[in-house]
Amino acid sequence: MDKFKHTPYDEAFQGLLCALCRHGHIEKAEEFMLASKKLFPVDVEGFNVILNGWCNIWTDVTEAKRIWREMGNYCITPNKDSYSHMISCFSKVGNLFDSLRLYDEMKKRGLAPGIEVYNSLVYVLTREDCFDEAMKLMKKLNEEGLKPDSVTYNSMIRPLCEAGKLDVARNVLATMISENLSPTVDTFHAFLEAVNFEKTLEVLGQMKISDLGPTEETFLLILGKLFKGKQPENALKIWAEMDRFEIVANPALYLATIQGLLSCGWLEKAREIYSEMKSKGFVGNPMLQKLLEEQKVKGVRKSKRMNLQKVGSQGGYKGQRSIDRK
């Protein structure tokens, strides 16, 4: 801006802070904010950008608390957005006590919580097995003049699915639909992380009908779950299903599948898919290539050892040594 004779202004300054935080450079954003305080005096808006970075991009409670204290050191009073960010951070890590404490403090100061705050509280209450209280809070939204949205319902569905309470999650989904709110990709992804293989195919079909995918990210999620559960057979079935849903394998999908197969000991299939990836013009991964070659060498050595042991059991190699001793 200086080079092209433009004077820096507040909007540009805030934009730079936001961009730095959005891409994970939160410490640099804070340093830049404090280094520029002569030109742009530190205020609650600037601190909120940094706070949002630690709360919602990295979810680092320790750093978020530090920024909260720094605001006090600069005699800056937290506003509605500040509380929203902190409550979001505490809820993500399952800290129910501090989430509710800040919510009460916020209301005492006359700051009306927005839908984002209620979504965070609904999530942490459900996650910490306080489902009834979460439902009561949903009803309170109307008293506050707010209306639950898809994010609100997803904030209940996701922790329910993570806890394996699929029947309760389906009931919440039914309520969501009865309120004329459509499921989102996040809704389906929450169920995909919890259902068994047979139900996985069913959910994929529902996503297709709802015109919400499935996407490459959907298949990455499923493949990761199956490989983690040591189900390479089912992972390969899902790999084959991608064509039916018009998903073209990209490098991320190839690499996730190859690494997953290797982790399950399926060397030959991993090498086969790696060769397919390279034949389609995708750049190979040097580290993965090396790993495949090392596994191949280990496999050959193991095969030789087994053959020698087999011969020995039939009176060959091992038996010959005993004859020599005699």
C-alpha positions in Angstrom: 0.0 0.0 0.0 2.9 2.3 0.8 4.6 1.5 -2.5 1.4 2.5 -4.4 0.9 5.6 -2.3 -2.2 4.3 -0.4 -2.6 5.3 3.2 -3.4 2.2 5.4 -6.9 2.4 6.9 -8.8 0.5 9.6 -10.6 -1.8 7.2 -7.4 -2.9 5.5 -5.7 -3.3 8.8 -8.5 -5.6 10.1 -8.5 -7.4 6.8 -4.8 -8.3 7.2 -5.3 -9.5 10.7 -8.2 -11.7 9.7 -6.3 -13.1 6.7 -3.3 -14.0 8.9 -5.5 -15.7 11.5 -7.6 -17.5 8.9 -4.4 -19.2 7.5 -3.1 -20.1 11.0 -0.6 -17.3 11.5 -2.2 -16.1 14.7 1.0 -15.2 16.5 2.1 -13.1 13.6 -1.2 -11.3 13.5 -0.9 -10.5 17.3 2.7 -9.3 16.8 1.6 -7.1 13.9 -1.4 -5.7 15.8 0.8 -4.7 18.8 3.6 -3.3 16.5 1.1 -1.1 14.8 -0.6 0.3 17.9 0.8 3.8 17.2 -1.0 4.0 13.9 -4.0 1.8 14.9 -4.6 1.9 18.7 -5.5 -1.6 20.0 -9.2 -2.0 20.5 -11.7 -4.8 21.2 -12.2 -5.5 17.5 -8.5 -6.2 16.9 -8.3 -8.4 20.0 -11.5 -10.2 18.9 -9.8 -11.2 15.6 -6.9 -12.7 17.5 -9.2 -14.3 20.0 -11.3 -15.9 17.2 -8.1 -17.3 15.8 -7.2 -19.1 19.0 -10.8 -20.1 19.7 -12.1 -21.2 16.4 -9.2 -21.9 14.1 -6.7 -23.6 16.4 -9.0 -24.2 19.5 -6.1 -23.5 21.9 -7.7 -22.8 25.3 -4.4 -21.7 26.9 -3.7 -19.0 24.3 -7.4 -17.9 24.3 -7.2 -17.4 28.1 -4.0 -15.4 27.6 -5.6 -13.1 25.1 -8.5 -12.6 27.4 -6.1 -11.5 30.1 -4.2 -9.3 27.7 -7.5 -7.5 26.9 -7.8 -6.7 30.6 -4.2 -5.5 30.7 -5.0 -3.0 27.9 -8.2 -1.9 29.8 -10.3 -3.3 27.0 -13.8 -4.6 28.0 -14.9 -7.8 26.2 -18.0 -7.4 24.1 -20.6 -9.8 22.8 -18.3 -11.2 20.1 -15.5 -11.8 22.7 -17.8 -13.9 24.9 -19.1 -15.8 21.9 -15.5 -16.8 20.8 -14.5 -17.9 24.4 -17.7 -19.9 24.9 -17.2 -21.6 21.6 -13.6 -22.5 22.6 -14.6 -23.9 26.0 -17.5 -25.9 24.4 -15.3 -27.5 21.8 -13.1 -29.0 24.5 -16.0 -30.1 26.6 -15.6 -27.5 29.4 -19.2 -27.2 30.5 -18.5 -25.2 33.7 -16.7 -22.3 32.0 -19.0 -22.3 29.1 -22.0 -21.7 31.4 -20.0 -19.3 33.6 -19.3 -17.0 30.8 -22.9 -17.3 29.5 -24.1 -16.2 32.9 -21.5 -13.4 33.1 -22.5 -12.2 29.6 -26.2 -11.9 30.6 -25.4 -10.1 33.8 -23.5 -7.5 31.8 -26.6 -7.0 29.7 -25.1 -8.6 26.5 -27.7 -10.6 24.7 -26.3 -14.0 23.5 -26.6 -14.6 19.8 -27.5 -17.9 18.1 -23.7 -18.8 18.0 -23.5 -18.8 21.8 -26.6 -21.0 22.1 -25.2 -23.4 19.4 -22.0 -23.8 21.5 -24.0 -24.4 24.7 -26.3 -26.9 23.1 -23.2 -28.8 21.8 -21.3 -28.9 25.1 -24.5 -29.8 27.1 -25.2 -32.7 24.7 -21.5 -33.8 24.7 -21.4 -33.8 28.5 -24.5 -36.1 28.7 -26.9 -33.2 29.7 -29.3 -33.9 26.8 -32.4 -32.8 28.7 -30.8 -29.5 29.6 -29.8 -29.0 26.0 -33.5 -29.5 25.0 -34.6 -27.0 27.6 -32.1 -24.5 26.2 -33.5 -25.1 22.7 -36.9 -24.0 24.0 -35.4 -21.0 25.6 -34.2 -19.8 22.2 -37.8 -18.8 21.3 -38.0 -16.7 24.5 -34.9 -14.9 23.4 -36.5 -14.1 20.1 -34.1 -16.5 18.3 -34.9 -19.5 16.1 -32.8 -22.7 16.0 -31.1 -23.3 12.7 -29.4 -26.3 11.0 -26.2 -25.6 13.0 -28.1 -25.8 16.2 -29.5 -29.2 15.5 -26.2 -30.4 14.1 -24.7 -29.3 17.4 -26.8 -32.0 19.1 -26.6 -34.6 16.4 -22.8 -34.7 16.2 -22.1 -35.4 19.9 -25.0 -37.9 20.0 -23.5 -39.8 17.1 -20.0 -39.7 18.7 -21.5 -41.2 21.8 -23.2 -44.0 19.8 -26.7 -42.7 20.7 -28.0 -43.1 17.1 -31.6 -43.5 18.0 -31.7 -40.2 19.9 -29.7 -38.5 17.1 -32.3 -39.8 14.5 -35.1 -38.3 16.7 -33.3 -35.0 16.7 -33.0 -35.2 12.9 -36.8 -35.9 12.7 -37.5 -32.8 14.8 -35.1 -30.8 12.6 -37.0 -31.8 9.5 -40.4 -31.2 11.1 -39.2 -27.6 11.7 -38.7 -27.2 7.9 -34.9 -27.3 8.4 -33.0 -29.4 5.8 -30.1 -31.6 6.8 -26.7 -30.4 5.8 -23.5 -32.1 4.7 -22.3 -31.9 8.4 -25.5 -33.7 9.4 -24.8 -36.7 7.1 -21.1 -36.7 8.0 -22.0 -37.0 11.7 -24.0 -40.1 11.0 -21.4 -41.5 8.7 -18.8 -41.5 11.5 -21.1 -43.5 13.7 -23.0 -46.1 11.5 -21.8 -49.5 10.5 -20.7 -50.4 6.9 -24.2 -51.4 5.7 -25.8 -48.2 7.0 -22.9 -46.2 5.4 -24.1 -47.1 1.9 -27.6 -46.1 3.0 -26.5 -42.7 4.2 -24.6 -42.1 1.0 -27.8 -42.8 -0.9 -29.6 -40.3 1.3 -27.0 -37.6 0.6 -27.4 -38.2 -3.2 -31.2 -37.9 -2.9 -30.8 -34.7 -0.9 -28.4 -33.3 -3.5 -25.7 -32.8 -0.8 -23.0 -35.0 -2.3 -21.4 -37.2 -1.4 -18.2 -35.3 -2.0 -14.5 -36.2 -2.0 -14.4 -35.2 1.7 -17.2 -37.6 2.4 -15.2 -40.5 1.0 -12.0 -39.4 2.8 -14.0 -39.5 6.1 -15.4 -43.0 5.4 -12.1 -44.4 4.2 -10.3 -43.0 7.3 -12.8 -44.6 9.6 -12.7 -48.0 7.9 -8.9 -48.1 7.9 -8.7 -47.0 11.5 -11.1 -49.9 12.3 -8.8 -52.3 10.3 -11.5 -53.0 7.7 -9.5 -52.9 4.4 -12.1 -55.1 2.6 -14.9 -52.7 3.3 -12.6 -49.7 2.5 -12.0 -51.2 -1.0 -15.7 -51.7 -1.5 -16.2 -48.0 -0.7 -13.4 -47.2 -3.1 -15.4 -49.1 -5.8 -18.6 -47.2 -4.9 -17.0 -43.8 -5.8 -17.8 -44.3 -9.5 -21.5 -44.8 -8.8 -21.5 -41.4 -7.1 -19.5 -39.8 -9.9 -16.5 -39.1 -7.7 -13.2 -39.1 -9.5 -10.3 -40.1 -7.2 -8.0 -37.2 -6.5 -4.5 -37.4 -5.0 -5.8 -37.0 -1.5 -8.1 -40.0 -1.9 -5.4 -42.1 -3.5 -2.8 -41.3 -0.8 -5.3 -42.0 2.0 -6.2 -45.4 0.5 -2.6 -46.4 -0.1 -1.5 -45.4 3.4 -4.5 -47.2 4.9 -3.9 -50.4 3.0 -0.2 -50.3 4.1 -1.3 -49.8 7.7 -3.5 -53.0 7.4 -0.7 -55.0 5.8 -2.2 -55.1 2.3 1.0 -54.4 0.4 0.2 -55.7 -3.0 -3.1 -53.8 -3.2 -1.4 -50.7 -2.0 1.3 -51.0 -4.8 -1.5 -51.6 -7.3 -3.4 -48.5 -6.4 -0.2 -46.5 -6.2 0.7 -47.6 -9.8 -2.9 -46.6 -10.9 -2.4 -43.2 -9.3 0.8 -42.5 -11.2 -0.7 -43.9 -14.5 -3.3 -41.1 -14.2 -0.6 -38.5 -14.2 -0.7 -37.7 -10.5 2.7 -36.9 -8.9 4.0 -39.7 -6.8 4.9 -39.3 -3.1 8.6 -39.9 -2.6 8.2 -41.0 1.1 5.3 -43.3 0.2 7.3 -44.7 -2.7 10.2 -45.5 -0.4 7.9 -47.1 2.1 6.4 -49.3 -0.6 9.8 -50.4 -1.7 10.9 -51.1 1.8 7.8 -53.2 2.5 8.5 -55.1 -0.8 12.0 -55.9 0.3 10.8 -57.0 3.7 8.1 -59.2 2.1 10.7 -60.9 -0.1 13.0 -61.6 2.9 10.1 -63.0 4.8 9.1 -65.2 1.9 12.6 -66.6 1.7 12.7 -67.3 5.4 9.4 -69.2 5.2 10.6 -71.2 2.2 13.8 -72.2 4.0 11.9 -73.2 7.1 9.5 -75.2 4.9 12.4 -77.0 3.3 14.0 -77.6 6.7 10.8 -79.2 8.0 11.0 -81.6 5.1 14.5 -82.8 5.9 16.4 -80.4 3.6 18.3 -77.4 4.8 17.9 -77.8 8.6 18.2 -81.5 8.4 21.4 -81.2 6.4 23.0 -79.2 9.2 22.3 -82.1 11.6 23.9 -84.5 9.2 27.0 -82.4 9.0 27.3 -82.3 12.7 27.3 -86.1 12.8 
